[in-house]
Amino acid sequence: MSIWRVILSIICPPLAVIGKGCGSILIVFLLWLCGWVPGVIAALVILNNPKN
């Protein structure tokens, strides 16, 4: 996980997970609409996932 992805996940979480697939983008976008903090947390969790 690069520092630029972390910064981007704080500013705009759906853009940070754009390379992880359509499902991840949709989940993060919906959480981001519910509130800024859930979107940021979801983006950081997805980006920190060692499986992908």
Secondary structure, 3 states (H helix, E strand, C coil): CCHHHHHHHHHCHHHHCHHHCHHHHHHHHHHHHHCHHHHHHHHHHHHCCCCC
